[in-house]
Amino acid sequence: MCIISPKLVEVGRHINIDLHTTTELESVRGEKGRFQVTLRRKPRYIDLEKCTACGECTQVCPVTLSNDFDQGLSPRKATFKLYPQAIPGGFMIDKRDRSPCTNACPTRSMLMPTWR
C-alpha cells in the first residue's frame, strides 16, 4: 500500500481519468485510438455523495464475512471499506441478502434504494 496508495490518489485527482470503482471490464472492441468498452458496475448500496465515512455502520453491522483484502485471514463486516486508503473513501455493503446494517445507519438518507 505504501507504493500504490499515492498513485491511487494521483489518479483520483487527474482531470483526464474517470475512475470506475466496483466495476469489471466485460469486453473491449475497436482499434488503437478508437476503443469501445463494456463495463459492469457492482452496486455499493450506499450513496457516496452522502456517506461521511464515519464507520458507524461497520461498528453496528451484525453480519461478519471473510475479508478478501487480506486473503481471508481476518473477518470483516458486510458494511465495509475495502482498505483504509480506498478511493473513494466511502463505505459499501456486501449485500448477499437484505442487510440488517441498513437499519443502523445514522443518516439513513445516504442509503440507496434496493433493486432486485
C-alpha positions in Angstrom: 0.0 0.0 0.0 2.9 2.4 0.6 3.6 2.4 -3.2 0.1 2.1 -4.7 -1.9 4.4 -2.4 -0.1 7.7 -3.5 -0.6 6.5 -7.1 -4.4 5.9 -6.5 -4.7 9.4 -5.0 -2.9 10.9 -8.0 -5.2 9.0 -10.5 -8.3 10.0 -8.5 -7.4 13.7 -8.9 -6.4 13.6 -12.6 -8.8 15.6 -14.8 -8.4 13.2 -17.8 -9.1 10.0 -15.8 -12.6 8.7 -14.9 -12.2 6.3 -12.0 -14.7 3.4 -12.1 -14.7 1.6 -8.7 -16.5 -1.6 -8.1 -16.6 -2.1 -11.9 -15.5 -5.0 -14.0 -14.4 -4.9 -17.6 -16.6 -7.1 -19.7 -15.3 -6.5 -23.2 -13.1 -4.3 -25.4 -13.7 -3.7 -29.1 -12.1 -1.5 -31.7 -8.6 -0.5 -32.7 -5.9 1.8 -31.5 -7.3 5.2 -30.7 -11.0 4.1 -31.0 -11.9 1.6 -28.4 -15.3 0.8 -27.1 -15.6 -0.9 -23.7 -18.4 -2.6 -21.9 -18.3 -2.2 -18.1 -20.4 -3.9 -15.4 -20.8 -1.9 -12.2 -21.5 -3.6 -8.9 -23.8 -1.5 -6.7 -22.4 -0.1 -3.5 -25.9 0.3 -1.8 -24.5 3.4 -0.1 -24.7 6.9 -1.7 -21.2 8.2 -1.8 -22.5 11.8 -2.0 -23.9 11.4 1.5 -21.6 9.0 3.2 -19.2 10.7 5.6 -17.0 7.6 6.0 -17.6 7.7 9.8 -17.6 3.9 10.1 -20.7 3.8 12.4 -22.4 1.4 10.1 -19.5 -1.1 10.3 -19.4 -0.9 14.1 -23.1 -2.0 14.4 -23.3 -4.3 11.5 -24.2 -7.8 12.7 -23.0 -9.6 9.6 -19.4 -11.0 9.5 -17.8 -12.2 6.3 -14.3 -13.3 5.2 -12.0 -10.4 4.4 -11.0 -10.7 0.7 -8.4 -7.9 1.0 -6.2 -9.9 3.3 -6.8 -13.3 1.6 -9.5 -14.3 4.1 -7.1 -14.2 7.1 -9.4 -11.9 9.2 -13.1 -11.3 9.3 -14.8 -8.1 8.2 -18.4 -6.7 8.4 -20.8 -6.7 5.5 -20.6 -2.9 5.6 -17.0 -2.1 4.9 -14.4 0.0 3.1 -12.0 -2.3 1.2 -8.9 -0.9 2.9 -8.2 2.3 4.8 -6.8 4.3 1.9 -9.5 3.2 -0.6 -10.6 5.6 -3.3 -13.3 6.7 -3.0 -13.3 6.9 0.8 -16.9 5.9 1.4 -18.3 2.5 2.5 -20.2 -0.1 0.7 -22.4 -3.1 1.6 -21.6 -6.6 0.5 -25.2 -7.5 0.0 -26.0 -11.1 -0.4 -29.5 -10.8 1.0 -31.3 -8.0 2.8 -28.7 -6.5 5.1 -29.6 -5.5 8.7 -26.8 -3.0 8.5 -29.0 -0.6 6.6 -31.2 -0.1 9.7 -28.2 1.0 11.8 -27.0 3.9 9.5 -27.2 7.2 11.5 -28.1 9.1 8.3 -30.5 6.6 6.6 -30.9 9.1 3.8 -27.4 8.0 2.4 -28.7 4.5 1.7 -29.5 3.8 -1.9 -32.8 2.1 -2.8 -32.9 -1.7 -3.0 -33.1 -3.1 -6.5 -34.0 -6.7 -7.1 
